[in-house]
Amino acid sequence: VFRMHSPTVWFLDNLNLDWCGGKVRGESTRLSPENRRTRITLHADRINVSKLLHQIGIGMDSGGAGEISGTIPVVISREDGVVFRDAFLYSTPGEKGHIELAPSKAVLDAAEESVSTSLAVDALRSFDYSWMRIGLNTEGEVLTAKLQMDGKPANKLYYSVGRDGIVKSSQPVRFQGIVLDASFNIPLAETLSLITNE
């Protein structure tokens, strides 16, 4: 729902979108070429986690089930393009979920950089969670997605916990519970192209 204030100034009074299996609502926004930056806060309700992970470029989820809600502040400018600032999405308390992630190339490359990120990527190939939080921020041409969740991998993993923290193991270990905390840096252009193509 929008209205014209003048030929160059418009007010977006109400925005409702179907996105990633859920609903997104936008707050009232003034659109004008005089604005150097246009700020829009999107309120996401029951977004499908699997589809969201695909949209932001983390990977394909072929067997997941779970929903996430929260706010996505977006700033659009000619200089910086699309910028996400402190977006925060979280699972509904008491509702569990499941992820079966086939990681994207960017995520696999990130997994090479640290053992803890590698563990997170391998665990997310089949992971049952009791709660989840996702934070989104951009810096320049990079979208950083921070995933936090509590649960357990469905499969054994080739990692163990030693005196020096998490290390790779030659023998598979079944984790009874684990809190995953991983950040992934995705090229923003890749994320926006996925959103445009959906």
C-alpha positions as CSV (number, residue, x, y, z in Angstrom):
1,V,0.0,0.0,0.0
2,F,1.6,3.3,-1.1
3,R,0.6,6.9,-1.8
4,M,2.1,9.7,-3.8
5,H,2.9,12.9,-1.9
6,S,4.4,14.6,-5.1
7,P,5.7,13.3,-8.4
8,T,9.1,12.5,-6.8
9,V,8.1,11.7,-3.2
10,W,6.2,8.5,-2.3
11,F,5.1,6.9,1.0
12,L,5.2,3.2,1.3
13,D,2.6,2.8,4.0
14,N,2.3,-0.9,4.2
15,L,4.5,-3.7,2.8
16,N,3.6,-7.4,3.0
17,L,5.6,-10.1,1.3
18,D,5.7,-13.9,1.0
19,W,9.3,-14.9,1.5
20,C,11.1,-18.1,2.4
21,G,7.8,-19.8,3.3
22,G,6.8,-17.1,5.8
23,K,5.6,-13.5,5.9
24,V,7.6,-10.3,5.9
25,R,6.1,-6.9,6.9
26,G,7.7,-3.6,6.3
27,E,7.3,-0.4,8.3
28,S,6.1,2.9,6.8
29,T,8.8,4.5,4.7
30,R,9.3,7.7,2.8
31,L,10.8,7.3,-0.7
32,S,12.5,10.3,-2.3
33,P,15.5,11.0,-4.5
34,E,16.6,13.5,-1.9
35,N,17.2,10.7,0.7
36,R,20.8,9.7,0.7
37,R,19.8,6.6,2.7
38,T,16.5,4.9,2.9
39,R,16.0,2.8,6.0
40,I,13.4,0.0,6.1
41,T,12.8,-2.3,9.0
42,L,11.4,-5.7,7.9
43,H,9.6,-7.9,10.4
44,A,9.9,-11.6,9.5
45,D,7.4,-14.1,10.8
46,R,7.9,-17.8,10.6
47,I,10.5,-17.9,7.9
48,N,11.6,-21.4,6.8
49,V,15.2,-21.9,8.1
50,S,16.1,-24.1,5.2
51,K,15.0,-21.6,2.6
52,L,16.7,-18.7,4.5
53,L,20.0,-20.6,4.6
54,H,19.8,-21.0,0.8
55,Q,18.8,-17.4,0.2
56,I,21.8,-15.9,2.1
57,G,24.2,-18.3,0.4
58,I,25.1,-20.7,3.2
59,G,23.9,-23.8,1.3
60,M,21.0,-26.0,0.3
61,D,19.0,-27.7,3.0
62,S,17.3,-30.8,1.6
63,G,15.8,-32.3,4.8
64,G,15.3,-29.4,7.2
65,A,12.3,-28.4,9.2
66,G,12.1,-25.3,11.4
67,E,11.0,-21.7,11.4
68,I,12.6,-18.5,12.5
69,S,11.3,-14.9,13.2
70,G,12.7,-11.5,13.9
71,T,13.7,-8.1,12.5
72,I,15.9,-7.2,9.5
73,P,16.9,-3.6,9.4
74,V,18.0,-2.6,5.9
75,V,19.6,0.6,4.7
76,I,19.6,1.3,0.9
77,S,21.9,4.0,-0.5
78,R,23.5,4.9,-3.9
79,E,27.0,4.8,-2.3
80,D,26.7,1.5,-0.3
81,G,23.9,-0.3,-2.0
82,V,22.0,-2.7,0.3
83,V,23.3,-2.9,3.9
84,F,22.0,-5.2,6.7
85,R,22.5,-3.8,10.2
86,D,22.0,-5.9,13.2
87,A,19.4,-8.2,11.8
88,F,18.3,-10.8,14.4
89,L,16.2,-13.9,13.8
90,Y,15.4,-16.5,16.4
91,S,13.4,-19.8,16.6
92,T,10.1,-19.9,18.5
93,P,10.7,-21.0,22.1
94,G,9.8,-24.6,22.6
95,E,9.8,-25.4,18.9
96,K,12.6,-27.7,17.7
97,G,14.1,-28.0,14.2
98,H,16.3,-30.0,12.0
99,I,18.9,-29.0,9.4
100,E,20.4,-31.1,6.6
101,L,22.9,-28.7,5.0
102,A,24.7,-29.1,1.7
103,P,27.2,-26.2,2.2
104,S,27.9,-23.7,-0.5
105,K,31.5,-23.2,-1.9
106,A,31.9,-20.0,0.2
107,V,31.1,-22.0,3.4
108,L,33.3,-24.9,2.5
109,D,36.2,-22.4,1.9
110,A,35.5,-20.9,5.3
111,A,35.6,-24.3,6.9
112,E,39.2,-24.7,5.8
113,E,40.3,-21.7,7.9
114,S,39.5,-23.2,11.4
115,V,38.7,-26.4,13.1
116,S,35.7,-25.0,15.0
117,T,34.1,-23.7,11.7
118,S,34.9,-27.1,10.1
119,L,33.1,-28.8,13.0
120,A,30.1,-26.5,12.6
121,V,29.8,-27.2,8.9
122,D,30.1,-31.0,9.3
123,A,27.6,-30.9,12.2
124,L,25.1,-29.0,10.1
125,R,25.0,-31.7,7.5
126,S,22.4,-33.3,9.9
127,F,21.6,-31.4,13.1
128,D,18.7,-31.4,15.5
129,Y,18.4,-28.1,17.4
130,S,16.3,-27.0,20.3
131,W,16.9,-23.3,19.7
132,M,18.5,-21.2,17.0
133,R,19.6,-17.6,16.5
134,I,20.8,-16.0,13.3
135,G,22.4,-12.5,13.1
136,L,23.0,-10.7,9.7
137,N,25.4,-7.8,9.1
138,T,27.2,-6.4,6.1
139,E,30.6,-4.8,5.9
140,G,31.5,-3.5,2.4
141,E,30.8,-6.3,-0.1
142,V,30.5,-9.1,2.6
143,L,27.4,-10.4,4.4
144,T,28.3,-12.0,7.7
145,A,25.8,-14.6,9.0
146,K,26.3,-15.6,12.6
147,L,24.6,-18.9,13.5
148,Q,24.1,-19.9,17.1
149,M,22.2,-23.0,18.1
150,D,21.9,-25.7,20.7
151,G,21.3,-29.3,19.8
152,K,23.1,-32.4,18.6
153,P,24.5,-33.8,15.4
154,A,22.5,-36.8,14.1
155,N,25.7,-38.5,12.9
156,K,29.1,-39.2,14.4
157,L,31.8,-36.6,13.7
158,Y,35.5,-36.9,13.3
159,Y,36.2,-34.4,16.1
160,S,36.9,-34.6,19.8
161,V,37.4,-32.2,22.7
162,G,40.8,-32.1,24.2
163,R,42.8,-29.9,26.6
164,D,43.4,-27.4,23.8
165,G,39.8,-27.4,22.6
166,I,38.3,-29.0,19.6
167,V,40.6,-31.1,17.5
168,K,40.1,-33.4,14.5
169,S,40.0,-37.1,15.3
170,S,40.8,-40.3,13.4
171,Q,37.9,-42.0,15.1
172,P,34.2,-40.9,14.8
173,V,32.6,-39.5,18.0
174,R,28.9,-39.2,18.8
175,F,28.2,-35.8,20.4
176,Q,25.3,-35.9,22.9
177,G,24.9,-32.2,22.9
178,I,26.7,-29.2,21.5
179,V,26.3,-25.4,21.3
180,L,27.3,-24.3,17.8
181,D,28.5,-20.8,17.3
182,A,29.8,-20.1,13.8
183,S,30.1,-17.1,11.5
184,F,30.1,-17.3,7.7
185,N,31.2,-14.5,5.4
186,I,29.3,-14.6,2.1
187,P,29.9,-12.2,-0.9
188,L,26.9,-9.8,-0.7
189,A,26.5,-9.9,-4.5
190,E,26.0,-13.6,-4.3
191,T,23.3,-13.3,-1.7
192,L,21.4,-10.5,-3.5
193,S,21.5,-12.5,-6.8
194,L,19.9,-15.4,-5.0
195,I,17.2,-13.2,-3.6
196,T,16.5,-11.6,-7.0
197,N,16.3,-15.0,-8.7
198,E,13.8,-16.5,-6.2
